[in-house]
C-alpha cells in the first residue's frame, strides 16, 4: 500500500499490527469486482454467525487486540447484524472500523440514514473504495457521498484507489475525487483471488529485497478459519499447511493456547527484535539459508514457503523455547 502525496495515512496505522483484528464477516457482495482477492459475489453465501463473531472478538480482546475491522463481501448488506456486532465489540473496548464499497450512498440523505445506526452502535472509522473495478457498477459519487457523511458523523474515513489497465477511467476517478476535495490512498493490485488474472507481469524478488511485513493482522475468515495474515484469498490450502493457519472457531480444532502459540511464532518470525527474525535466520540457520536462492512475489509468499517445512517450524519452536528459558529469572518455573 502506498499513500497519495497529499492523502492521509491508512486508518489501520492508528494501531500496531499486534493490536489489530480483521473479521471477514461475509463473502456475499452485491458486486463481483474483477480484482477481488476473496472472490466475493452475489452468489457467495459464506458468512459468520453472530455467536462466532462474538467468540472471535472475545478471543481477540483476551490476546490484547484493540482494533477490529469488519469486512466482506459487503457488510452493509447485513445492517442489523452489523449494528449488533459493532455494539458488542465497542462494549469490549474495541475501536471499530468497517470496509464498504459504498453502494448504499446514492445520495447524502440516504447515506446519512444508512450510516446513522452504525455510528450509534459505536462505529469509529470507515474504509471505502473508488476505482475502475467499482465504477463498473455505480458512479464514484456514491463513495464521495459516503465519505462526506462519514466525516459529518465524526468517523475516521479513507478512500482506497486501486489502479487498473483502464488509464482513462482511472484518471477520471482521481479527477472526480480531487475536485470533491477527497484525498485517497493508492493501493497495489494484488495477485490473489481474481486479481491473479489481471497481472500479466510477475516480478520475483530475493529475500533481501523484500520489505518487512507492516500489516500482520489476525484475520477471521467468513468460513470460520483464523489466520495470522491479512492477505487472504479464497484458496487458503497453502496457509493451512503452515502455522499461519491458527485453527477454526467453527470446528474448535485447536485450543486457545495452541492458537496463541502459532500466532506468537508467526509474529516473531517477522519481528526484527525476535531471536527467529527471518532475516537473521536466512543468514545464519542452515535450514533457512537455502531460501536465499529463491525469488518471491512478496513477503507472504516467502513466509508460506519457509514455514511449510515441518523441520523449519520445529527449529523455530526450539529457538523460542530456549530463548524463553534463558530469559526466565533464576528459580522461575521450579516447583517447591
DRENDO-1510 file (C-alpha; in Angstrom, 1 decimal, always signed):
<recs>
REC; n; res; u; v; w
REC; 1; UNK; +0.0; +0.0; +0.0 .
REC; 2; UNK; +1.2; +3.5; -0.8 .
REC; 3; UNK; -0.1; +6.8; +0.4 .
REC; 4; UNK; -1.0; +9.5; -2.1 .
REC; 5; UNK; +1.2; +12.6; -1.7 .
REC; 6; UNK; -1.5; +14.7; -0.2 .
REC; 7; UNK; -3.6; +12.0; +1.4 .
REC; 8; UNK; -3.9; +10.7; +5.0 .
REC; 9; UNK; -2.1; +7.7; +6.3 .
REC; 10; UNK; -4.1; +4.4; +6.2 .
REC; 11; UNK; -6.6; +4.2; +9.1 .
REC; 12; UNK; -5.1; +0.9; +10.1 .
REC; 13; UNK; -1.9; +2.7; +11.1 .
REC; 14; UNK; -3.7; +4.1; +14.2 .
REC; 15; UNK; -2.8; +0.8; +15.8 .
REC; 16; UNK; +0.2; -1.5; +15.7 .
REC; 17; UNK; -0.2; -4.8; +13.9 .
REC; 18; UNK; -0.4; -6.9; +17.1 .
REC; 19; UNK; -3.3; -4.8; +18.3 .
REC; 20; UNK; -5.4; -5.4; +15.1 .
REC; 21; UNK; -8.1; -7.9; +14.3 .
REC; 22; UNK; -9.8; -8.3; +11.0 .
REC; 23; UNK; -13.1; -10.1; +10.7 .
REC; 24; UNK; -14.2; -11.1; +7.2 .
REC; 25; UNK; -17.9; -11.3; +8.1 .
REC; 26; UNK; -19.3; -12.4; +4.8 .
REC; 27; UNK; -18.3; -13.3; +1.2 .
REC; 28; UNK; -21.7; -12.2; +0.0 .
REC; 29; UNK; -21.4; -9.0; -2.1 .
REC; 30; UNK; -23.8; -7.1; -4.4 .
REC; 31; UNK; -20.8; -6.7; -6.8 .
REC; 32; UNK; -18.3; -9.1; -8.4 .
REC; 33; UNK; -15.3; -7.0; -8.9 .
REC; 34; UNK; -12.5; -8.2; -11.2 .
REC; 35; UNK; -9.8; -7.6; -8.7 .
REC; 36; UNK; -11.4; -9.0; -5.5 .
REC; 37; UNK; -8.9; -11.1; -3.5 .
REC; 38; UNK; -11.6; -13.0; -1.6 .
REC; 39; UNK; -13.7; -13.5; -4.8 .
REC; 40; UNK; -16.9; -12.3; -3.1 .
REC; 41; UNK; -20.0; -12.0; -5.3 .
REC; 42; UNK; -23.8; -12.2; -5.1 .
REC; 43; UNK; -23.5; -16.0; -5.4 .
REC; 44; UNK; -21.3; -16.5; -2.4 .
REC; 45; UNK; -23.2; -17.4; +0.8 .
REC; 46; UNK; -20.4; -17.9; +3.4 .
REC; 47; UNK; -21.0; -15.8; +6.5 .
REC; 48; UNK; -20.1; -16.0; +10.2 .
REC; 49; UNK; -22.8; -16.3; +12.7 .
REC; 50; UNK; -23.2; -13.7; +15.4 .
REC; 51; UNK; -22.0; -16.1; +18.1 .
REC; 52; UNK; -18.9; -16.9; +16.0 .
REC; 53; UNK; -18.1; -13.1; +15.7 .
REC; 54; UNK; -18.6; -12.7; +19.5 .
REC; 55; UNK; -16.2; -15.6; +20.1 .
REC; 56; UNK; -13.6; -14.1; +17.8 .
REC; 57; UNK; -13.9; -10.7; +19.5 .
REC; 58; UNK; -13.6; -12.1; +23.0 .
REC; 59; UNK; -10.6; -14.2; +22.0 .
REC; 60; UNK; -9.1; -11.1; +20.4 .
REC; 61; UNK; -9.5; -9.0; +23.5 .
REC; 62; UNK; -8.0; -11.8; +25.6 .
REC; 63; UNK; -4.9; -11.5; +23.4 .
REC; 64; UNK; -4.6; -7.7; +23.6 .
REC; 65; UNK; -6.4; -6.7; +20.4 .
REC; 66; UNK; -7.7; -3.1; +20.5 .
REC; 67; UNK; -8.9; -2.5; +16.9 .
REC; 68; UNK; -11.2; -4.5; +14.7 .
REC; 69; UNK; -12.2; -4.1; +11.1 .
REC; 70; UNK; -15.3; -5.8; +9.7 .
REC; 71; UNK; -15.0; -6.5; +6.0 .
REC; 72; UNK; -16.6; -8.7; +3.4 .
REC; 73; UNK; -18.0; -9.1; +0.9 .
REC; 74; UNK; -20.2; -6.2; +1.7 .
REC; 75; UNK; -21.1; -5.7; +5.3 .
REC; 76; UNK; -23.8; -3.1; +4.6 .
REC; 77; UNK; -25.9; -5.9; +3.2 .
REC; 78; UNK; -26.5; -7.0; +6.8 .
REC; 79; UNK; -27.1; -3.8; +8.7 .
REC; 80; UNK; -29.0; -5.3; +11.7 .
REC; 81; UNK; -26.3; -7.9; +12.3 .
REC; 82; UNK; -23.5; -5.4; +11.9 .
REC; 83; UNK; -25.1; -3.0; +14.3 .
REC; 84; UNK; -25.3; -5.8; +16.9 .
REC; 85; UNK; -21.6; -6.9; +16.5 .
REC; 86; UNK; -20.3; -3.3; +16.4 .
REC; 87; UNK; -22.1; -2.6; +19.6 .
REC; 88; UNK; -20.7; -5.8; +21.1 .
REC; 89; UNK; -17.2; -5.0; +20.0 .
REC; 90; UNK; -17.4; -1.5; +21.3 .
REC; 91; UNK; -18.6; -2.8; +24.7 .
REC; 92; UNK; -15.5; -5.0; +24.9 .
REC; 93; UNK; -13.3; -1.9; +24.4 .
REC; 94; UNK; -12.5; -2.2; +20.6 .
REC; 95; UNK; -12.2; +0.7; +18.3 .
REC; 96; UNK; -14.3; -0.5; +15.3 .
REC; 97; UNK; -14.0; +0.2; +11.6 .
REC; 98; UNK; -15.8; -1.2; +8.6 .
REC; 99; UNK; -14.9; -1.6; +4.9 .
REC; 100; UNK; -17.5; -0.9; +2.3 .
REC; 101; UNK; -18.0; -0.4; -1.5 .
REC; 102; UNK; -20.5; +2.5; -0.6 .
REC; 103; UNK; -23.3; +1.1; -2.9 .
REC; 104; UNK; -25.7; +2.4; -0.2 .
REC; 105; UNK; -24.8; +6.1; -0.6 .
REC; 106; UNK; -27.0; +7.0; -3.5 .
REC; 107; UNK; -27.3; +10.5; -2.1 .
REC; 108; UNK; -26.1; +12.3; +1.0 .
REC; 109; UNK; -29.5; +12.0; +2.6 .
REC; 110; UNK; -29.7; +8.2; +2.0 .
REC; 111; UNK; -26.1; +7.8; +3.2 .
REC; 112; UNK; -26.9; +9.6; +6.4 .
REC; 113; UNK; -29.9; +7.4; +7.1 .
REC; 114; UNK; -27.9; +4.2; +6.3 .
REC; 115; UNK; -24.9; +5.1; +8.4 .
REC; 116; UNK; -26.6; +6.5; +11.4 .
REC; 117; UNK; -27.3; +3.1; +13.1 .
REC; 118; UNK; -23.7; +2.0; +12.7 .
REC; 119; UNK; -22.5; +5.3; +14.3 .
REC; 120; UNK; -24.9; +4.9; +17.1 .
REC; 121; UNK; -23.6; +1.4; +17.8 .
REC; 122; UNK; -20.1; +2.8; +18.2 .
REC; 123; UNK; -18.5; +2.8; +14.7 .
REC; 124; UNK; -15.3; +4.8; +14.7 .
REC; 125; UNK; -13.9; +4.5; +11.1 .
REC; 126; UNK; -14.8; +3.5; +7.5 .
REC; 127; UNK; -12.6; +2.5; +4.6 .
REC; 128; UNK; -14.2; +3.0; +1.1 .
REC; 129; UNK; -13.4; +2.0; -2.4 .
REC; 130; UNK; -13.2; +4.2; -5.6 .
REC; 131; UNK; -11.6; +2.7; -8.7 .
REC; 132; UNK; -12.4; +1.4; -12.2 .
REC; 133; UNK; -13.4; -2.0; -10.7 .
REC; 134; UNK; -16.1; -0.4; -8.7 .
REC; 135; UNK; -17.4; +2.3; -11.0 .
REC; 136; UNK; -18.3; -0.5; -13.5 .
REC; 137; UNK; -21.3; -1.0; -11.2 .
REC; 138; UNK; -22.1; +2.5; -9.9 .
REC; 139; UNK; -20.6; +6.1; -10.1 .
REC; 140; UNK; -17.8; +7.3; -7.9 .
REC; 141; UNK; -20.3; +9.9; -6.5 .
REC; 142; UNK; -21.5; +7.3; -4.0 .
REC; 143; UNK; -18.1; +6.9; -2.5 .
REC; 144; UNK; -17.8; +10.6; -2.2 .
REC; 145; UNK; -21.2; +10.8; -0.5 .
REC; 146; UNK; -20.3; +8.1; +1.9 .
REC; 147; UNK; -17.0; +9.8; +2.8 .
REC; 148; UNK; -18.6; +13.2; +3.4 .
REC; 149; UNK; -21.3; +11.8; +5.6 .
REC; 150; UNK; -18.8; +9.7; +7.5 .
REC; 151; UNK; -16.8; +12.7; +8.4 .
REC; 152; UNK; -20.1; +14.6; +9.3 .
REC; 153; UNK; -20.6; +11.8; +11.9 .
REC; 154; UNK; -17.1; +12.2; +13.1 .
REC; 155; UNK; -15.7; +9.0; +11.6 .
REC; 156; UNK; -12.1; +8.5; +10.6 .
REC; 157; UNK; -12.7; +7.9; +6.9 .
REC; 158; UNK; -10.5; +6.9; +3.9 .
REC; 159; UNK; -10.9; +6.2; +0.2 .
REC; 160; UNK; -8.9; +3.5; -1.4 .
REC; 161; UNK; -7.9; +3.7; -5.1 .
REC; 162; UNK; -6.6; +0.6; -7.0 .
REC; 163; UNK; -5.1; +1.3; -10.4 .
REC; 164; UNK; -6.4; -0.7; -13.4 .
REC; 165; UNK; -5.5; -1.1; -17.1 .
REC; 166; UNK; -8.2; +1.5; -17.9 .
REC; 167; UNK; -6.0; +4.5; -17.7 .
REC; 168; UNK; -8.6; +7.0; -18.9 .
REC; 169; UNK; -11.2; +5.7; -16.3 .
REC; 170; UNK; -8.5; +5.8; -13.6 .
REC; 171; UNK; -7.8; +9.5; -14.4 .
REC; 172; UNK; -11.4; +10.4; -14.4 .
REC; 173; UNK; -12.0; +8.8; -11.0 .
REC; 174; UNK; -8.9; +10.6; -9.5 .
REC; 175; UNK; -10.0; +13.9; -11.0 .
REC; 176; UNK; -13.5; +13.5; -9.5 .
REC; 177; UNK; -12.1; +12.7; -6.1 .
REC; 178; UNK; -9.7; +15.7; -6.3 .
REC; 179; UNK; -12.4; +18.0; -7.4 .
REC; 180; UNK; -14.6; +16.9; -4.5 .
REC; 181; UNK; -11.7; +17.6; -2.1 .
REC; 182; UNK; -11.4; +13.9; -1.2 .
REC; 183; UNK; -7.9; +12.5; -0.5 .
REC; 184; UNK; -7.3; +8.9; -1.3 .
REC; 185; UNK; -4.9; +6.1; -0.7 .
REC; 186; UNK; -3.1; +4.5; -3.6 .
REC; 187; UNK; -3.2; +0.7; -3.3 .
REC; 188; UNK; -1.4; -2.1; -5.3 .
REC; 189; UNK; -3.2; -4.6; -7.4 .
REC; 190; UNK; -2.7; -7.9; -5.5 .
REC; 191; UNK; -2.0; -11.2; -7.1 .
REC; 192; UNK; -4.7; -13.0; -5.1 .
REC; 193; UNK; -8.2; -14.2; -5.9 .
REC; 194; UNK; -9.5; -12.7; -9.1 .
REC; 195; UNK; -6.6; -10.3; -9.2 .
REC; 196; UNK; -4.3; -13.0; -10.3 .
REC; 197; UNK; -5.8; -12.9; -13.8 .
REC; 198; UNK; -5.1; -9.2; -14.1 .
REC; 199; UNK; -1.4; -9.3; -13.5 .
REC; 200; UNK; +0.4; -10.1; -16.7 .
REC; 201; UNK; +3.9; -9.4; -15.4 .
REC; 202; UNK; +5.3; -11.3; -12.5 .
REC; 203; UNK; +8.4; -9.9; -10.8 .
REC; 204; UNK; +10.1; -12.0; -8.2 .
REC; 205; UNK; +12.5; -10.6; -5.5 .
REC; 206; UNK; +15.2; -12.1; -3.4 .
REC; 207; UNK; +14.7; -12.3; +0.4 .
REC; 208; UNK; +17.0; -9.3; +1.0 .
REC; 209; UNK; +14.8; -7.3; -1.4 .
REC; 210; UNK; +11.6; -8.0; +0.4 .
REC; 211; UNK; +10.3; -5.2; +2.7 .
REC; 212; UNK; +9.4; -6.2; +6.2 .
REC; 213; UNK; +5.7; -7.0; +6.9 .
REC; 214; UNK; +4.0; -4.0; +8.4 .
REC; 215; UNK; +0.4; -5.3; +8.3 .
REC; 216; UNK; +0.4; -8.7; +10.0 .
REC; 217; UNK; -3.1; -8.9; +11.4 .
REC; 218; UNK; -5.1; -11.7; +12.9 .
REC; 219; UNK; -7.9; -12.4; +10.4 .
REC; 220; UNK; -11.1; -14.4; +10.9 .
REC; 221; UNK; -12.3; -15.7; +7.5 .
REC; 222; UNK; -16.0; -15.9; +6.7 .
REC; 223; UNK; -15.6; -19.7; +6.8 .
REC; 224; UNK; -14.6; -19.6; +10.5 .
REC; 225; UNK; -10.9; -20.2; +9.8 .
REC; 226; UNK; -8.4; -18.0; +11.6 .
REC; 227; UNK; -5.1; -16.8; +10.2 .
REC; 228; UNK; -2.1; -14.8; +11.3 .
REC; 229; UNK; -2.2; -12.9; +8.0 .
REC; 230; UNK; -4.1; -10.0; +6.5 .
REC; 231; UNK; -3.9; -11.0; +2.8 .
REC; 232; UNK; -6.4; -13.9; +2.4 .
REC; 233; UNK; -7.7; -15.2; -0.9 .
REC; 234; UNK; -10.3; -17.9; -1.5 .
REC; 235; UNK; -7.6; -20.6; -1.8 .
REC; 236; UNK; -6.1; -20.9; +1.7 .
REC; 237; UNK; -4.8; -24.5; +1.3 .
REC; 238; UNK; -1.2; -23.3; +1.3 .
REC; 239; UNK; -1.7; -21.4; +4.5 .
REC; 240; UNK; -3.3; -24.4; +6.2 .
REC; 241; UNK; +0.0; -26.2; +5.8 .
REC; 242; UNK; +1.8; -23.6; +8.0 .
REC; 243; UNK; +1.5; -22.1; +11.5 .
REC; 244; UNK; -0.1; -19.1; +9.7 .
REC; 245; UNK; -3.3; -21.1; +10.0 .
REC; 246; UNK; -4.4; -20.7; +13.6 .
REC; 247; UNK; -7.4; -23.0; +13.5 .
REC; 248; UNK; -11.2; -22.7; +13.2 .
REC; 249; UNK; -13.6; -21.0; +15.6 .
REC; 250; UNK; -16.3; -23.1; +13.9 .
REC; 251; UNK; -14.8; -26.5; +14.3 .
REC; 252; UNK; -12.8; -25.9; +17.5 .
REC; 253; UNK; -9.9; -27.9; +16.2 .
REC; 254; UNK; -7.3; -26.2; +18.4 .
REC; 255; UNK; -7.3; -24.8; +22.0 .
REC; 256; UNK; -6.8; -21.1; +22.6 .
REC; 257; UNK; -3.3; -21.9; +23.9 .
REC; 258; UNK; -2.4; -23.7; +20.6 .
REC; 259; UNK; -3.7; -20.8; +18.5 .
REC; 260; UNK; -1.8; -18.3; +20.7 .
REC; 261; UNK; +1.4; -20.4; +20.3 .
REC; 262; UNK; +1.1; -20.4; +16.5 .
REC; 263; UNK; +0.4; -16.7; +16.3 .
REC; 264; UNK; +3.3; -15.9; +18.5 .
REC; 265; UNK; +5.6; -18.0; +16.2 .
REC; 266; UNK; +4.5; -16.2; +13.1 .
REC; 267; UNK; +4.6; -12.8; +14.7 .
REC; 268; UNK; +8.1; -13.5; +16.0 .
REC; 269; UNK; +9.2; -14.6; +12.5 .
REC; 270; UNK; +8.6; -11.1; +11.3 .
REC; 271; UNK; +9.8; -9.2; +14.4 .
REC; 272; UNK; +13.3; -7.6; +14.0 .
REC; 273; UNK; +13.8; -7.9; +17.7 .
REC; 274; UNK; +13.0; -11.6; +17.8 .
REC; 275; UNK; +15.5; -14.5; +18.0 .
REC; 276; UNK; +13.7; -16.1; +15.0 .
REC; 277; UNK; +13.6; -12.9; +12.8 .
REC; 278; UNK; +13.6; -14.2; +9.2 .
REC; 279; UNK; +16.5; -12.1; +8.0 .
REC; 280; UNK; +18.7; -13.4; +10.8 .
REC; 281; UNK; +17.7; -17.0; +10.1 .
REC; 282; UNK; +18.4; -16.9; +6.3 .
REC; 283; UNK; +21.9; -15.6; +7.1 .
REC; 284; UNK; +22.7; -17.9; +10.0 .
REC; 285; UNK; +20.5; -21.0; +10.2 .
REC; 286; UNK; +21.3; -24.0; +7.8 .
REC; 287; UNK; +17.6; -24.9; +7.4 .
REC; 288; UNK; +16.8; -21.4; +6.2 .
REC; 289; UNK; +19.9; -20.3; +4.2 .
REC; 290; UNK; +18.7; -22.2; +1.1 .
REC; 291; UNK; +15.8; -19.8; +0.8 .
REC; 292; UNK; +18.1; -17.0; -0.4 .
REC; 293; UNK; +18.3; -18.6; -3.8 .
REC; 294; UNK; +14.5; -18.4; -4.4 .
REC; 295; UNK; +12.5; -15.4; -5.7 .
REC; 296; UNK; +9.2; -14.3; -4.2 .
REC; 297; UNK; +6.3; -12.1; -5.2 .
REC; 298; UNK; +6.0; -10.7; -1.7 .
REC; 299; UNK; +6.7; -11.3; +2.0 .
REC; 300; UNK; +3.6; -13.5; +2.3 .
REC; 301; UNK; +4.9; -15.9; -0.4 .
REC; 302; UNK; +8.2; -16.1; +1.4 .
REC; 303; UNK; +6.6; -16.8; +4.7 .
REC; 304; UNK; +4.4; -19.6; +3.3 .
REC; 305; UNK; +7.3; -21.3; +1.6 .
REC; 306; UNK; +9.6; -21.0; +4.6 .
REC; 307; UNK; +7.0; -22.3; +7.1 .
REC; 308; UNK; +5.5; -25.2; +5.2 .
REC; 309; UNK; +8.6; -27.3; +6.1 .
REC; 310; UNK; +7.9; -29.1; +9.5 .
REC; 311; UNK; +11.6; -29.2; +10.2 .
REC; 312; UNK; +11.9; -25.4; +10.0 .
REC; 313; UNK; +8.9; -24.9; +12.2 .
REC; 314; UNK; +10.3; -27.3; +14.8 .
REC; 315; UNK; +13.6; -25.4; +14.7 .
REC; 316; UNK; +11.7; -22.1; +15.3 .
REC; 317; UNK; +9.9; -23.6; +18.3 .
REC; 318; UNK; +13.1; -24.8; +19.8 .
REC; 319; UNK; +14.8; -21.4; +19.4 .
REC; 320; UNK; +11.8; -19.7; +21.0 .
REC; 321; UNK; +11.7; -22.2; +23.9 .
REC; 322; UNK; +15.4; -21.8; +24.5 .
REC; 323; UNK; +15.2; -18.0; +24.4 .
REC; 324; UNK; +12.3; -18.1; +26.8 .
REC; 325; UNK; +14.2; -20.4; +29.2 .
REC; 326; UNK; +17.2; -18.1; +29.1 .
REC; 327; UNK; +15.0; -15.1; +29.8 .
REC; 328; UNK; +13.4; -16.6; +32.9 .
REC; 329; UNK; +14.7; -15.3; +36.3 .
REC; 330; UNK; +16.7; -17.8; +38.4 .
REC; 331; UNK; +14.3; -20.2; +40.1 .
REC; 332; UNK; +11.3; -19.3; +37.9 .
REC; 333; UNK; +9.2; -22.3; +37.0 .
REC; 334; UNK; +10.7; -24.6; +39.6 .
REC; 335; UNK; +8.2; -26.4; +41.8 .
REC; 336; UNK; +8.8; -26.1; +45.5 .
</recs>
